[in-house]
Amino acid sequence: MKRTITILLALAALGAMHSCKQVPEYYTTRVPIFRVIAPEGTDGTAVSIDGKAQSVDFTVLSTEEWKAEVSGSDAFSLPVKTGGVGKTTVSLVAASNESGATRTGKVSFLMGGETKYEFTVSQKEQLPYLDALPADIAVSADGEVFTVNVDTNQSSWAYDLDDGKSWLTETARSETSVTFSAAENNTGSRRIAEIRFYAVEAPEILSYVSVSQAIPAAPPTDYILDVVFNDDRSAKDNSSLGMTVDASRLDASVAVKYNEKFGRNVAQFNNETIARSGLDAGYYLIPYKTGDPFAQKIADGFSYELVFRCYYDATATQVKPFSSTQAGGTGMCFRAKTGEINFECHVGGSWKELYSGILPEKNRFYHVVGTWDKTNGICNLYVDGELTASVNTTGDFKFMDTSVDARWFGIGADPSANDKGEASFYGEVAIARLYDNPMSAEEVRALYKLVK
């Protein structure tokens, strides 16, 4: 009896082993995947196109080799006729239909010699046309260059500027495009021009392009600091906050003179040794406290403006003409590694450095605007009206600090950790301002126009 049971168990085990060997074979026998996605806008298997020369894309998804064929008209062709595993784009190329009637063709997709998909393509007769694109163009108030592309089956084309003649000028033209220059908008209002493109031999075949130009932005005036230098070397803040501009740390190296270009006095810092530290004198300072309205306005986003020139060629030394940076804060400096114009802003626990790539030339004035937009999380740096650097930000602004809990913006030098001056400047400061809000690019350009 025991022997019989043992034999039955052994046979059962052999049967189970044989069954397990069959399972992988069953699951590895797969049905090939073959799918053809018709062009967008296709109604079922019917593809309708206009009479222009063009290509129509089909998408093939397959796990096996396949073939595509086209029939019905020599005007249709398939550059790609075979494919294999994966995703493949098959483009049906259609020549312009100048036959005078609709023409049709068939595109077939086969796998294993069997047609799996078939599409009927109908191409309408090509009628006279002229398309000018883009149809809507927006240009800045400062003026800019733009190009209109013209697609037509007519022998020649022309255009009429109508109301745009006074501010749009053709600068270049080819058989298929024309380039215009829009002049700066000084009218004080938005202006619009309709450019009419038409076929010379058939003027009724036409297309319109609308060009709109924005109203120039007004220079912002939401000052929270606007330093004015007086003839006697004192200085004051012309903003509504009336911040104190302390001149008690000046020395004989600091002078004030009138500049005709800007129509205002500029401060001159004449000590030829740049980047001095541990300074008791040689600079202006604007003290503030973190609870002041001034500081609160900085903390929710601001703009910084500086107009300066150096009395020396750029050098790889950190110098700070107008700043408040000590373990926090903000201001412009010349980058220590390169000497390039750099805007610094301490946000979210770290310094955000915006390198302009611009090395200031000796005796040339530069206009610098740095902005911090807390709401949208971005810092921007503009030099002479152009955006040169941008950095994303998160978190809060951190103010500068010193060992004696003092905070100030310096003009001519930066605060040091022990409340002295450092990173001293050798040159002129014409404008040193802070604004309550982050400026737009248009507002920055408006400011630059006032000083360039």
Summary of the structure (lengths in Angstrom):
residues: 452
radius of gyration: 36.2
end to end distance: 112.3
largest distance: 125.5
contacts: 1404
relative contact order: 0.10
helix: 11%
strand: 46%
